[in-house]
């Protein structure tokens, strides 16, 4: 029987409203996964406050989604 590659699970933290605990959850959850022996890859897309980059053990990558796009003017 051919062995199937393992599937990855993707967790995304999204919420437009401030003050709901996104930063706390986004930093604490991957730390908990690592403590459980899971492998994690953290990607921070926040252009104003890339929180995950502040936690060196998570080795987060900063992905600039807005790079190359014209700025939005109001």
Secondary structure, DSSP 8 states (H G I E B T S, - for coil): ---------------SSSSSSHHHHHHHHHHHHHHTT-----EE--SS--GGGG-GGG--EE--TTTTS-----
